[in-house]
Every structure is written in C-alpha cells, then in structure tokens.
Amino acid sequence: MPAKKIILLFTLISCLFFKTDAQILDTLNAAIIQSYAKQFKSAADLLNVYTKNHHDPEAWRWYALILYWNGNLKSANTAYIYLHEHFPDYQPGLFDYGKFLYETGKLMRAEKVLYQYVQNQPDNLEAQIMLFYLESWAGKTAQATQRLNKLSTHYSENKEVRTAKEYLKLLHGPFFEILTSSTSDDQPLKYSFSEIGSKWYYNRFIHPEIEFQHRRNKLPTGEIKNNEINVKNAFQLNPFMNFLYSGGLFSNSNSQFFTYTFSGKFKPVKPVYIELFIAKKPYQYSISSVSNPFYEKQSGLKGGFNSKKGTLLEITYRQDNFPDNNTIYNAFGWVLFPILKEETFKLNAGYSFSYSTSDYSTYKEDTSPAPGPFRGPPFLKKGVIYTGYYDLYFTPKNQKNNMILTQMHIGNDINYFSVNHNFSLSSFTDVPQGTNGTGEIQYNTSRYKPLETSFKLQFKIQGPVSLYGSYKYQRLYFYQIQTATLGLLVDFTKNYAK
C-alpha cells in the first residue's frame, strides 16, 4: 500500500476513535500538509470524514478551501455556505468565503459577505481592494472612490492601491472617435461616410454617448446627403443587468424622422446572457431607399454564452417591420472556439447559420435597359447578372446560409492586426424568376457561395491617440459590397503604458 494511503488511513482511524485536542490538530495539519503537496483529493477526503464528527470552524474553512483548490466549485460552495450559516462570526472563514465568491464571479453575494467582514476587520487591505473593484463594477463609483481615498492615506506606496487608482482614472476617461469610410456595391450604389462620436462614464446611471454621422450618396441620378445624430445612455442596475437607450434624428432633403433604440441585457448566470431589443432606424441599403428615405422597426431576442476558456456562442431572432406592413424574419447564430490563444496571438474558428424570409417580395421585373458589361477585377465578378430589382428594399425568400468562420488577431487591444474570413459551407435561396404572366412571382431554389473577408490594422500614435484602417468585402447572391475605412481614436479608458 502506498505511503500516502497509509497516512490517510491512519489519520482517519485516529479521527474516528480519538478526540483529543492533539489528535484534532494532527488531523487538520495532515490535511493542510497534503493540500500544500497538491494532494487535494486525499486532503478533502480526510476532512470530509473529520467535519462530519467535529463542529470545528477551522476544519470547515480548510475543507472548503481545499475543495476550491481542487476545482470542485459546487462542493466548495456548499461547504462555504455551511461554514457561513453555522459560524457566521468566524472572521477567517468569512474572509475566505467572500474571496471565493469574488473569484468565482458571484459578485453581489461577494459584496455582501465582504461588507460584513470589513465591519470587524477594516484593516484587511485585500478585502478592501476587492470591495473597491466590486463597487466599481456595480457602478457605485462615488463609494469606490471614497474607499480608495481612505486606503491611499495609509497605503499610498502599495502596488495594489496604485493599480486601483490607475483603474479608477481610466474608468472615467473619455473616448473620442473620428472616422471616414467609402463604400460601393454593384447596384450601383456608392457613398462616403463620416462620423464623429464621443462617450464618457460618470457612474452606473450616467454613461452618455453622442454620435454625428454625415453620408454623401452618389447615385446615377445625382448626389443626396444624409445627416443623423444619436444621443445614447447606458445604465447598470447591478453586475448582471444593464440597459441602453438612445434617441436620434435622421434627415436629408427628401425626408426627416426620429429614430430610437432600447435594449436590456440580463445575466442569469455568469457565462450566459439574454438580451431584448427594439429599434427604429433608417433603411439605406438600396438606391431607391436612399432616394426616398424611410425607416424600419426591428425587434428581437438574443441569447449568448461566453466561457472562461474563450468559447463564444450567440443565437438571435429578429423581425424587421416596414411601413408597407411587410415583415422580414431572421434567425441566426454562431459559435467560435479558440484554436490558439497566446498573449499576443489568437486564432479562432467556428460556424454560423442564418435563415431569412419575408411575408411578400418587393422584387420587380425590368428587362430594359439590360445591364452593361462587367467592369472590374475578375475575382469580383458574379456568375449571374439580374435585370430585375427590389423596390424599395431587399426581401429574402427562404435564404439559408451555413458558414465557416475564421479569425486571427495579432497584438494586444491597442496595437494589433486582425483578419476575419468567412466562407460558405452550403447556402441556398429562392431566386425570383419573374411572373411568367401569372401576376405572382415565380421562384427557383438556387445554391450560391457567399463570402466575407475583412482586415483591420490599428496602432498607437502617441499616448491615448491611435489610428486604424480597415477593408471589408462581402459577396452575396444579388450584389457585392466593398468598404474601406480610416479612423482616429482618442481613448482614455485603456492603459496605454503597454
């Protein structure tokens, strides 16, 4: 029999038949020694038997701690709850329980337990630092600032306190962005786009953002200019519930109307989130919609999962409602898995699906004039050129896409180069074939190969100022789109020392 098992067996027998203080100390010390030797299972087994026969808070504290070290979070949580309920005033146990809740993401409960602990142990710097971050994440920035100011008077040279002060400074830093982009597709629709935006975090209820957008549309019939302004605010009720709402105004020479967005995001458990959203926004994706602007109303439900290991999953259902009482129904989802994950290099791969259809089609036949010859690089040429068109907006019919997703990211969140490449696994759509004199549009199911490729390069110029450039190409069934963007960021919310 291995020596480890002999020691465990002897100690267990001692626990059952001898109850002197020396034996109690020996039992606990044996478990502690085994845990420091990373023999967590045998140490937990030892204390499992021992705690059933002894009402000892220190043994329960170590039992919960060893279960946690062994990765048995559910059992550790049960042991900590027992410890807290039966020994509520045992300060070492109260601290360990609060730290366990903090490190495992049970933030609201952690805050309550650590508040209780610091009432009697105000000089515990680690507990105070954890409370500072909990208050900051919950949006209680005035409370967090007051706590940090008190710590700074006694621990001004402490590394953790200095890090906390830097975090608080960055949290309240403003963010500015200026960008310009140029987009063209083969409808043909070409437009240039400029945007100026800024946001600032004050507290969990006041997190304003303002955006101004100017767009110049170059149509075959001339130029049309659009302006749009949006004012947003995000607020957070607690670490698991936040909301975003906005109001805006869209205008050009032919139309003017108000826009809005509202969303609520909830986290029933830490890696899972659910989001509800509604929005009224301008539709600007076709020549006819640019010439005669109108809005669409969107509503939907989104659910997602974000694991600690980097797996991402999201599923969305959305309805797009138009002023002519037509509705487009969309269901889509995607999953990404980390293939390689290093400090400055990440490679992800995954899969996405989507399905879209509408109540009725806006497709119209137009055989004259016929489209002209293709003028452009060969890799952009589509196999089929259509003589019909969608008026005023595109309406899919049983459109199904199954895509392979790939992502590569080199660098950090300030200086980086990223590439996304998504290509079709199998994609089908019902294609309008005209009315054939029946008055109703006839369809033919066709297979196609959508493609999406994008690149982005961002680098720091100086301090919080960064410059970025990006290019995106999308090939769809009926048309393809190219967009090039150049942007300037002034972001005080990140640590630009790195």
SVG drawing of the C-alpha trace seen along z (x, -y; Angstrom):
<svg xmlns="http://www.w3.org/2000/svg" viewBox="-52 -69 57 71">
<polyline fill="none" stroke="black" stroke-width="0.4" points="0.0,0.0 1.5,-3.4 2.7,-5.6 0.2,-8.3 -2.8,-5.9 -1.3,-4.5 -1.1,-8.0 -4.6,-8.8 -6.0,-5.5 -4.2,-6.0 -5.4,-9.6 -9.0,-8.6 -8.9,-5.9 -7.5,-8.4 -10.3,-10.9 -12.9,-8.3 -11.7,-6.8 -9.6,-9.5 -10.9,-13.1 -8.1,-14.8 -7.0,-18.3 -3.7,-16.9 -5.4,-14.4 -7.6,-17.2 -4.6,-19.3 -2.8,-16.4 -5.7,-15.7 -6.0,-19.2 -2.3,-19.6 -2.2,-16.3 -4.8,-17.7 -3.0,-21.0 0.3,-19.3 -1.3,-17.1 -3.0,-20.1 0.3,-22.0 1.7,-18.9 -1.2,-19.3 -2.7,-16.0 -6.1,-17.8 -8.3,-14.7 -6.8,-12.8 -6.8,-16.0 -10.5,-16.6 -11.4,-13.0 -9.7,-13.3 -11.6,-16.5 -14.8,-15.1 -14.8,-12.4 -13.4,-14.7 -16.0,-17.5 -18.9,-15.0 -17.7,-14.3 -16.4,-17.6 -18.0,-21.0 -14.8,-22.9 -14.9,-26.1 -11.2,-26.0 -11.6,-22.5 -14.7,-23.6 -12.7,-26.6 -9.9,-24.3 -12.3,-21.8 -14.0,-24.4 -10.6,-25.9 -9.1,-22.5 -12.3,-21.7 -11.9,-25.0 -8.2,-24.4 -9.1,-21.0 -11.6,-22.7 -14.7,-21.2 -16.6,-24.6 -20.0,-23.2 -18.9,-21.2 -16.7,-24.2 -19.7,-26.5 -21.8,-24.1 -19.0,-23.9 -18.7,-27.7 -22.5,-28.1 -22.4,-25.6 -19.5,-27.5 -21.2,-30.8 -24.5,-29.6 -23.1,-27.7 -20.1,-30.0 -21.2,-33.5 -18.8,-35.4 -15.7,-33.3 -13.7,-36.0 -11.1,-33.9 -14.0,-31.8 -15.9,-35.0 -12.9,-36.4 -12.2,-33.2 -15.9,-32.9 -16.0,-36.4 -12.8,-35.9 -14.2,-32.6 -17.4,-34.4 -15.3,-37.2 -13.0,-34.9 -15.9,-32.7 -18.0,-35.6 -20.8,-35.7 -20.3,-39.4 -23.4,-40.6 -23.1,-37.9 -19.3,-38.6 -20.0,-42.3 -22.4,-41.5 -20.1,-39.0 -17.0,-41.3 -19.0,-44.2 -19.9,-42.1 -16.2,-41.1 -14.7,-44.6 -17.1,-45.9 -14.9,-43.9 -11.7,-43.8 -11.3,-47.2 -7.5,-46.9 -7.6,-43.9 -6.2,-45.6 -7.1,-42.6 -10.7,-42.7 -10.9,-46.5 -9.4,-46.2 -11.9,-43.5 -14.7,-45.8 -13.3,-48.7 -13.5,-46.7 -16.9,-45.2 -18.3,-48.8 -16.6,-50.0 -18.1,-47.1 -21.5,-47.7 -21.3,-51.4 -21.0,-52.7 -18.1,-54.9 -18.6,-57.5 -18.5,-54.8 -15.5,-53.2 -13.6,-56.5 -14.3,-57.2 -13.0,-53.8 -9.9,-54.2 -9.1,-57.6 -9.1,-56.2 -6.8,-53.4 -4.4,-55.9 -3.8,-57.7 -2.4,-54.6 -1.1,-52.6 0.0,-55.2 3.0,-53.2 1.2,-49.8 1.2,-48.3 -2.4,-47.1 -3.6,-50.6 -1.7,-52.3 -3.1,-49.9 -6.6,-50.6 -6.1,-54.3 -5.0,-53.9 -8.0,-51.7 -10.4,-54.4 -8.7,-57.1 -9.1,-55.0 -12.7,-54.1 -13.7,-57.8 -11.6,-58.6 -13.5,-59.9 -13.5,-58.2 -13.5,-60.1 -13.6,-58.7 -13.4,-60.2 -13.8,-58.1 -14.4,-58.3 -15.2,-55.4 -16.1,-54.8 -18.5,-52.1 -19.5,-50.8 -21.7,-48.0 -22.8,-46.8 -26.4,-48.2 -24.6,-50.6 -24.7,-52.5 -21.7,-54.4 -21.4,-56.6 -18.8,-58.2 -19.5,-58.2 -18.0,-60.4 -18.7,-60.0 -17.7,-61.9 -18.5,-60.2 -17.7,-60.5 -18.7,-58.7 -17.9,-59.2 -18.5,-57.1 -19.7,-59.0 -21.5,-56.4 -23.7,-53.3 -26.7,-55.5 -24.9,-58.2 -22.8,-56.8 -23.7,-59.2 -22.6,-58.8 -23.2,-61.1 -22.7,-60.4 -23.0,-62.6 -23.0,-60.9 -22.8,-62.5 -23.2,-60.5 -22.9,-61.5 -24.7,-59.2 -23.5,-59.1 -26.4,-57.9 -26.7,-57.6 -29.2,-60.5 -27.1,-62.7 -25.9,-63.2 -28.0,-63.0 -26.7,-64.0 -27.9,-62.5 -27.3,-63.6 -28.0,-61.6 -27.4,-62.4 -27.9,-60.0 -27.7,-60.5 -27.3,-57.4 -27.1,-56.4 -26.2,-53.1 -27.0,-52.3 -26.4,-49.4 -28.7,-48.2 -26.3,-45.6 -23.4,-43.5 -26.0,-41.2 -28.4,-43.7 -27.8,-46.7 -29.8,-48.8 -29.1,-51.0 -31.4,-53.6 -31.0,-56.2 -32.8,-58.8 -31.9,-60.4 -32.9,-62.4 -32.4,-61.4 -32.7,-64.0 -32.0,-64.7 -33.5,-66.9 -36.4,-64.5 -37.3,-63.2 -36.9,-63.6 -37.9,-61.4 -36.9,-60.4 -35.1,-57.2 -34.6,-55.2 -33.0,-52.1 -33.7,-50.3 -32.1,-47.1 -31.9,-45.3 -29.2,-42.7 -29.5,-40.1 -27.1,-37.5 -29.0,-34.8 -25.6,-33.0 -22.2,-34.5 -21.3,-32.9 -24.9,-33.2 -26.7,-36.4 -30.1,-37.3 -30.8,-40.5 -34.1,-42.0 -34.0,-44.9 -36.2,-47.2 -35.2,-49.9 -36.4,-52.3 -33.7,-53.2 -33.3,-54.4 -33.0,-51.8 -30.3,-52.9 -29.2,-49.8 -30.6,-50.4 -30.7,-53.2 -34.5,-53.6 -34.4,-53.8 -31.7,-56.5 -33.7,-58.5 -36.9,-58.1 -35.8,-57.5 -37.9,-55.5 -37.4,-53.7 -37.7,-50.1 -38.6,-48.8 -36.6,-46.0 -37.4,-43.8 -35.8,-40.6 -34.3,-38.4 -30.7,-37.4 -29.0,-34.8 -25.3,-34.0 -22.6,-32.1 -19.1,-33.3 -16.9,-30.7 -13.7,-31.3 -11.8,-29.2 -12.8,-31.5 -15.7,-29.7 -18.4,-32.1 -21.9,-31.3 -24.8,-33.6 -28.3,-32.9 -30.6,-35.7 -34.2,-36.0 -35.2,-39.4 -38.1,-40.8 -37.7,-43.8 -41.0,-45.6 -41.5,-48.1 -44.0,-50.9 -45.9,-48.9 -46.7,-46.2 -44.2,-43.7 -42.0,-41.8 -38.7,-40.1 -38.0,-37.2 -34.4,-36.5 -32.9,-33.7 -29.1,-33.4 -26.5,-32.1 -22.8,-31.5 -20.2,-29.7 -16.4,-30.4 -13.8,-28.1 -10.2,-29.2 -7.7,-27.2 -4.6,-29.0 -4.6,-31.5 -1.4,-33.3 -0.7,-36.7 -0.3,-38.4 -1.7,-35.9 -5.2,-34.4 -6.8,-32.1 -10.5,-31.3 -12.6,-29.1 -16.3,-28.3 -19.6,-28.0 -22.6,-30.2 -26.1,-29.7 -28.8,-32.1 -32.3,-31.9 -34.3,-34.8 -37.6,-35.1 -40.4,-37.7 -44.1,-38.0 -44.0,-39.0 -41.4,-40.1 -40.6,-43.6 -38.9,-42.2 -39.9,-43.9 -39.1,-42.8 -37.2,-45.2 -35.8,-43.9 -34.9,-47.3 -32.3,-48.6 -30.2,-45.5 -27.2,-45.7 -23.9,-46.8 -20.7,-44.7 -18.9,-44.0 -16.0,-46.4 -13.7,-45.3 -11.2,-42.7 -12.2,-39.1 -12.4,-37.9 -15.3,-40.3 -17.4,-39.1 -20.6,-37.3 -21.9,-34.3 -25.3,-35.8 -26.5,-39.4 -30.1,-40.2 -32.3,-42.6 -34.9,-42.9 -34.7,-44.9 -36.1,-45.2 -38.2,-48.3 -37.7,-49.9 -35.8,-47.3 -34.4,-43.8 -36.7,-40.9 -35.1,-37.4 -37.1,-34.3 -36.1,-31.1 -32.5,-32.2 -30.3,-29.8 -26.6,-30.2 -24.2,-27.8 -20.8,-29.4 -17.3,-28.5 -15.8,-31.3 -12.1,-32.1 -10.5,-34.9 -6.9,-35.8 -5.7,-38.6 -2.0,-39.6 -1.1,-42.1 -3.0,-43.5 -6.1,-45.6 -4.2,-48.8 -1.7,-47.8 -3.0,-44.9 -3.7,-43.4 -6.8,-41.3 -8.2,-39.2 -11.7,-37.7 -12.5,-35.3 -15.9,-33.6 -16.9,-31.3 -19.9,-29.2 -20.3,-25.6 -23.7,-25.4 -26.1,-28.3 -29.4,-28.3 -32.0,-30.9 -35.2,-31.1 -34.5,-33.3 -37.2,-35.4 -37.8,-34.2 -40.4,-36.8 -44.1,-36.5 -44.5,-34.5 -47.7,-36.3 -49.4,-35.0 -49.1,-38.2 -47.3,-36.3 -43.5,-36.0 -42.2,-32.5 -39.1,-31.2 -36.4,-28.8 -34.2,-27.4 -30.5,-28.1 -27.3,-27.4 -24.7,-30.1 -21.4,-30.8 -21.4,-33.9 -18.0,-35.2 -16.9,-37.8 -13.3,-39.0 -12.1,-41.9 -8.8,-43.3 -8.1,-45.8 -4.8,-47.4 -4.6,-49.7 -1.6,-51.2 -0.8,-53.8 0.5,-57.2 1.1,-58.7 -0.4,-58.3 -4.2,-57.6 -4.2,-58.5 -4.4,-55.6 -5.0,-55.3 -6.7,-52.5 -7.6,-51.4 -9.8,-48.6 -11.2,-47.0 -14.2,-44.7 -15.6,-42.8 -18.9,-40.9 -20.2,-38.7 -23.9,-38.0 -26.2,-36.4 -27.7,-39.6 -24.8,-42.0 -21.4,-42.6 -20.1,-45.3 -16.7,-46.9 -15.9,-49.2 -12.7,-51.0 -12.4,-52.9 -9.9,-55.2 -10.3,-56.2 -8.7,-58.2 -9.2,-57.2 -8.6,-59.1 -9.3,-56.6 -8.5,-57.4 -10.3,-54.2 -7.3,-51.9 -3.9,-51.6 -1.6,-53.0 1.6,-52.2 1.7,-48.8"/>
</svg>
